[in-house]
Amino acid sequence: MEQTLQNTAEEKAFVEKQFNAMLDIYLHSNHRKNEELVREAFAFARAAHQGVRRRSGEPYILHPIAVATIVADEIGLGSTSICAALLHDVVEDTDYTVEDIEMRFGKKIAQIVDGLTKISGGVFGEQASKQAENFRKLLLTMSEDIRVVLIKMADRLHNMRTLASMPKAKQLKIAGETQYIYAPLANRLGLYAIKTELEDLSFKYEHPDKYEELSSRVAETKEDREKLFTMFAKPISEKLDSLGLKYEIHARVKSVYSIWRKMQNKNIPFEEVFDLLALRIVFTPEDIKDEKKICWEIYSAVTDLYKPHPDRIRDWVSTPRANGYEALHVTVMGPLGQWVEVQIRSQRMNDIAEKGFAAHWKYKTGEQDDSELEKWLQTIKDLLENPEQNAIDFLDTFKLNLFASEIFVFTPSGDIKTMPQGSTVLDFAFALHTDMGVQCIGAKVNHRLQPLSYVLSSGDQVEILTSKKQSPLATWIDMVKTAKAKSKIRNLFKKEYKSYTIKGENELKALLKKHGQDLSADLLSRMMEHYGTEKDEDLYYKIGKAEVKIDELPKLFFKEKAQSRWMRFWSLNIFSSNKKTDDAEIQVTDETLRTAECCSPIPGDDVICFIDEDGKYVVHKRQCPVAMRLKSNYGDRIVSAVWKNEERLSYPATISIKGMDEKGVLSKILDIISNEHSINMSKINLETKDNIFEGEITLYIHDVEDLNNLCLNILKVNGMKSVQRIEK
Ligand code: MN
């Protein structure tokens, strides 16, 4: 932002026009109208930001207007939120105070603006502790008034839409933060459309080339898709018309980011992302009570015409997802033999899917809202009421909840509880009630006796068994997955836990000193990853309790393994995050660069660099869990990197293969590897059982593309079930 001369008349008219467009959306909504207040907020914000411009050169006020437009249009909120959105940067960027806002616009709007001002610094601050504290602030304000975080989402979305005017290093930082915190949070809040756009925009700035490539491929196939859509939808329309339903059918294309993620996860080319086209049927029932029935009527009409894929029916009508999403999804075989996903929703479900929380309120019927979303907010409130000593711990604990995908578990009386995937019997007991957790001795899962550590699956019916004589153990912490159970157990053992933690930390420090090593962030992350602890204190605790044998640490972690030869022949384009040297490429040498042992990236992999304590660049795969942790805790020391200068040298990679043990299969595979691809093998390990063979082959390969081609060719052999690179 910089000060400039007065705005021109043309600009003034444009600002006016943008505001009126926003006002128009608001006046056409179902909200109670408070036009005067909205106009006042606009006038106040415009005067406050007068003469200030954004980096892109446009008048600053256009930003608050854009945020208010998203708030009104895409999230569907009312005048309080619209005013707060218009005023959201006033306290932060001008001389006005929260008291000024309160005097003019009342307590509620002032509180929201105050919340937004408090969390205006990025979630990833300069130091790990500061960013964790910022994140905690975000959650605190969110639990006080959910509108704070909804407006924050709108603010972030507009900043992402206008990110192009930022310098490259800043783009990467903001995009990374968006990907890491805001998109999952938007998903959790049920803001599906916003989540998708945030992901796509982050992807665009993190991988501009791939984004371009995939977007143009999607555009190229547009015509074919439209033809297919017409051909596919026509019979469905006829059928639905004959049923006398009021509905609309839309074609939907997968987002670029979700196409890319699928290609990465499944290691497949663009052509094989099969459900590129999705169809959405949105109907308006005469009576809201008939919603569910009509969903299944439409399902039946569609599957009369097209054959459904048996594994791809998702019934989120009977059991909504934890973020409130409701719909019936089915994937069917289209007329040209391709799979098409059909999403069936009522208008109400559609609103909820698009606008999340705000729509929930709109359709709220009873006085008591016990939606999954409300319950989730309640768990955040619980966590905040029971704070841990350390903000970073809190962030780690909370993130567990944010990213976990969910399962549904039933109580004996048939109530449904949503739990994160991987939850155990003990988690479930704590989710029901703290006392139940403390006294839990096991459970009957689907009427069979199971221990505390038993991992639950979706659909399980669980009856918790308790005993007053039960006394909890500190090791229970390793048996639970949910943040709630972890913090409850930790509280029970605070004293004992603390003393072992201190003991372990001292022992580790003494050991490091003896070996002349520093406790670097990288070393700590590798150890935590290895021993499966989520927090450094848990690691110290395990060392203190001698659950981790301290003697084995030097062998496992201290010695840096010899570098592969290929490093000399490859180089990385690294983008500096240093503000003074925006976009500068850094020259790295063998001495200043090394690959991380945790994920062993190879040239062509999607990578990032972490700058360690000695100023060395450590290359990690982007999806590497250690890198994820470093990214969240040391955001400023992560830099983007791209491979360049390809040389034909080889280095090891391992693939796993699985298939039917038919005659000649193995010799065919080995033939493909050594003759067709001329690739050397260093190790083969195969086992055969019940006509299925399974095993691993370690090869010397050139790059990812070679490896992918090889995998595809092996997969073509009759009887092969799967071929995958083993991610380390
Ligand atoms: Mn802003």
Residues whose N, C-alpha, C, O or C-beta is under 5 A from the ligand:
A	BS01	MN	D89 D155
